């Protein structure tokens, strides 16, 4: 996707609705649970942003860590049932900490617990958006976490970095701030003395992902790779993303003040620029919130038509289909080398598609005995990744 020339100062000055993602490493330790002092300091920063007229949405980890002490656990749970039990008793402690510290500034916290199913289903997605907007309308800061007490593998977001990217689209936010336990993205492992902080990234490419020791096609599972994956998804909505050190007190305030350190260098971590060719909210939902039920392989001509001409996918350009999908399900669209180029909503089931793929649209009715439409996937239901 094409990147614009908008700079850091302009992005900060334009910020009106900001999602702030807080990881467990920022607010908790493996043995001592959640750090109340850290949440107090973060609440002070949230109040500062509110004073600047910026709406704040928080995506926080820490429920499991908060529940460990109550259950007498000395190390993070390894089994799903124990993790869910710790989250169940820790969630109330975590939200109470945010409510208590925000109340010092006359601000209320509103808890929202989400599962993947809440964002996969379009109706539930829009309902969650309405709730979020109503909380903001009343001056409440939404505090969002994955509902670990009931989430199962097929409904999980993979991690809260990914959830934060989904919430950025859900909230139609212009900025995502990911708080890390390091200063940002480095050109190599920051344990190396000669590692250099990358101040700005125009686009999350394979080269950028390699700096984090991963691949852009890999699912985020924590660490810097997960944050870059989230930043890429946020950029697709037109949102800027900052990755900054959340363990340093006042760093959020410094970021939005535009503070600089020695020799005038910004203290604002790494900025991933928003995409100019942004996806609208619905296409972003198709690309990143829905779970794909299958995979479609297309020939080079169909790939070019999708990527460079904004065309729909016709049955004639389809080489193969995999998965158990029905009409209306999301599928991944791949080149013959296996690389994913887009996602879309199918007009035909796999059973139907296998009969018409490679055929002209004019032949569909003769083959099936009926025809829903000429396209396998209409361009309005197709999102390039």
N, C-alpha and C positions, 0 to 999 in steps of 0.2 A: 504493500500500500504506500502511496505517496505521502511524504512528510512535509509539513509546513515549516515556516521560518520563525514562528512565534517563539519568543525567548522566555527565560525563567521569570524575569521581573513582570512581564505582561501576564503570564499564566497565574502568578500569585495575585496580582492586582485584580484579575478577572474572577477569581475563585468566589463562588457564591454558595455552593453546596459541596461539602467535602466528606468523603468516607474515610475513616481512620481505622486501619486494621492493627490490632494489638495481639501479638503472639504470646504464647506461654513463656517463652524465654525472656520476654520483656517484663512481665508482671509476676512471675512465679519462679521458684527453684524446685529442683527434684525432691528436696527433703523438707523444705520449710513452708511449702504451700504458697498462697498468693501474698504478695508484698503490699500491704495497705498503704505504705508511704508512696510507693510508685503510682498507685491508682490516685492518690490524693494529688500528686504532682501533675498527672495527666488531666485530672478534672480541672485543675487551675488553667491548663492550656486550652481545654475545651471552652471554658468560660471566657478566656481572652479572645478566642475566635468568634464567639457569639457577640462580644462587644464590638467586633469589627464588622458585624452584619453577616457573618458566614454561618450557614446552617451546618450542623455537625451530626454525622451518623457514625456510630461506633460498631465495629465488628470485633468482638473480643474472644480470646481463648481464656482458659484458666479455670473452668468449672471442675474439671477432673482434679487439678492441683488443689483447689479449694476444698474438695471433698475428701482428699486423702487423710488429712488430720482427723476428721470426724470419724472415719472408719478405722483409724489406727494403722494406716498403711505407711510404710517407710520408703517405698519405691513406687514408681508409676505402674499402675495395673497393666498386665500384659494380656489378659483375657477380655473379650468383649463384654461379658456379663458384669465383671468387676469394674471395668471402665464405666459402664453405664450406671452402675450403682453409685460410684464415686461422683459422677456428673449429676445424678439426681439429688444428692445431699449437698453438693458443692455449688449448684446453680443459684440457690437462694442466697448463699453467702456472698457470691460474686456480685449479684445484682444489688444486694444491700450495700456493698462497698461503694459501688458507683453512685447509688442514690444518696448515700450519706455524704459523700464528698462533693457531689454536684449541688446538694441542698445548701451547702455553705455559700453558694453563689445565687441561691434562689432559683435553681434549675431542677426540674424533675427528670428522672430516667424512666424510659418505657421499655420493658423487656419484650423482645421478639425472638422466638425460637423457631428455626426453620429446618426443614428436611429437603432433600432433593426433590421430592414429590411436590412440594409447595411451589417450586419454580419450573418443574417439567410441564405441569398442567397449566395451560394458558389462563384459564379462569382463576385458578388459585394464585397464579403469578400476579394478575391484575388486582385481585383482592388484597394481596400482600402490599402491592404498591399503594393502594388506596389507604390502607392502615398506616403505612409509613408516612404518607403525605399528611394525614390527619394529625399524627403525633407532632410533626414539625410545625403544622399550622397552630397548634396549641403551645408551642415553645418548648416541647419536650425533646430531649435527646434520645433517639432510639438506640438501645444497646442490644445488638444482635449476636446470636451465637447459634451454632448448629445444635439441633435437639439431639444430643448424644444419647439421651435416655431411651430413645426409640429408633434411632437411625440404624438401618442395616446396610450391608455393603452396597447393594444396588441403589440405595437412596442417598449415599453419602456424597459430599462435595469433594472428597479426597483430602482437603485440608482447608483451613480458614483463609488462606491466601486466595484460593479459588472462590470461596464463598464471598469474600470481599469484592472480587471482580464481578461476580454475579449481582451483588447488591449495588455496585456502581451503576450497572445498567438498570436494575430494578428502580433505583432512586433517581435515575437520570441525573446523576451527579457529574460535575465538571472536573473533579479532582479526586484522586485516590492517594492516600498517604499510607505506606506500609512501614510500620515500625519494626525494625530488626534489632539484633544484638551486635551488629557491625555497622559501620558508617555508610555502607552502600555497596555498589558493585565495584569490584577491583579487577584489574586486568589479569590477575592470577591469584592464587590462594593468599589471602591477606596475612597468613602466618609468615610469608616471605617478606623480608625487610624491604625489598625493592618493589613490592606490589604497589601499584598506583590506583588511586580512587578514580573511577570514571564519572565525571561530573554530569555528562549528558549523553543520552542514547537516542538516536533518531528513529530507529526501528529495531525491534527484537528479532535479529537474524540468527542464522546458525552460528555465525562467528561470535556474536554476543553471548549466545547460550554456551558456547565452548568455554568462555571465560568463567562461567559458573560451574563448569564441569559436567554439562549435560547436553541434551539435544532439544531443539524447539518442538519436536514431535512427541517428546516424552511427557507423560502425565506428571504434574507437579506433586511431589510427595514430601515437601519440606525443604528448608534451606533456601539458598539464593535462586536455584533453578525454579522452585515453586513460585517465588516472588516475580521472576521475569515472566513466567507463564501468565500469572495474574495481570501483570502490567500490560502484556500484549493484548489480553482480552479487554482490559479497560481502555486501552488506546483505540481499539476498534469501535468504541462508542463515541470517540472524540474526547475522552477524558485524559488529562495528564496524570502521570503517576510519579510520586516521589518515594524513594526507598531511603529511609534515614535511620539513625541510631536512636531507638526508643528508650534505651537505658540511661541516656544522658538527660538530666533534668532540664526542662525548658526548650528542648530541641524543636518541638512543634512551633512554639512561639517564635523562636529564632528563624525558622524557615519562612514564616509568614511576615516577619519583619524584614526579611531579606538581609539578615546579618551576615557579616563576613569575618573570616578569621585572619590569620597572619598573611601578609602580602596581598590582602584583598580577596583571598579565595573564599568562595561560598562555603558555609558550614551546612548546606542543605542536602548532603548526600548525593544520590544519583537521580536525575530527572529522566524519565522516559516520555518522549514527546507524544502528544495525541496524533492520531491519524487524520489527515484531511479528508480522505475518502472513507469517512466513517459509515458504519452500519447503522440503520435506524434501529430503534429498540426492538421491534418485532424480528428483524433479521438477525440481530445479535442473540435474541432468545433462541432462534432456530440454530444458529451456529454453535452456541456455547451452553445453553441451559438444557436443551432437549438431549435425551439419550438416544443415540442412533440404534435402530433396530436391525440395520443391515448395511450392506456395502454394494455400491454400483461401480463397475469398471467401465470407463468410456475410452473411445479412441482419441487420437490426437486432434482430429478435426472438431469433435465435440468439446474437448478441453479448451481449445483455442476460442471457440464460440462463447463459452462460459466466461473465460478469464479476460478476454480482450474486447468482446463485442456485447457483453451483457445479455446474451441470448438464453432462452429456455433450453432444457435438455429434452431432446426428441428421442423416441425409441430407436431410431436408426443409428444413433451414435453410441448405443450401449453394447458392450461386448460380453459382460457377465454380471451376474447378480448373486449375492450371498446373504444369508440371514433369513429370519422368519418375520417378514414385515407385511403389513396390510396397507391399504390405501389410507393416506393421512399420516402414516408413520414417518419419522425422520430417518434418513439414510446418509451415509458418507459417500461422496463422489470421488473416485480415485482415478489416476492415470494408470496405464498398463504396468508401470514400474511399482505400483502400490502406494505412491505418494498421494495424500489427501489434498484435494484442491477446494472442496466446498461441501456444504451440507444442504439438504433440501427435504421438502415434504412430498412424498410420493402420491401420484394420482392413481396408481395401480398397485395391486399386491404383487408379491414375488411370483405367485402362481400365474397371474395374468401377464406379468412382465416377461417371463421366460418364453411366452408364446409370441410376443410382439417385438422383442428386442432385435435390433438389426433390420427391422422392417420400416417401411415408410408409414407416415401417419395416415395416409389415405387407405392403408390396408388393415388398420386396426379393427374396424367394424366387421369386415369380412372374416377376419380371423377369430375374434371373440364373440361376434354376434351382437355386439353393442360397442359404444365408444363414449367414455366420459369426456375426453378432450384430446387434442392432438399431441399434447406434451406429456412426457413422463413426469417431469417436474417443471412447473411454470417459473419463470424468472422472479416473479413476486414472492415465491416460496423458496428461493434459493439464495444462500449466503456464501460468498467466497471466504475462505479461511486463510 
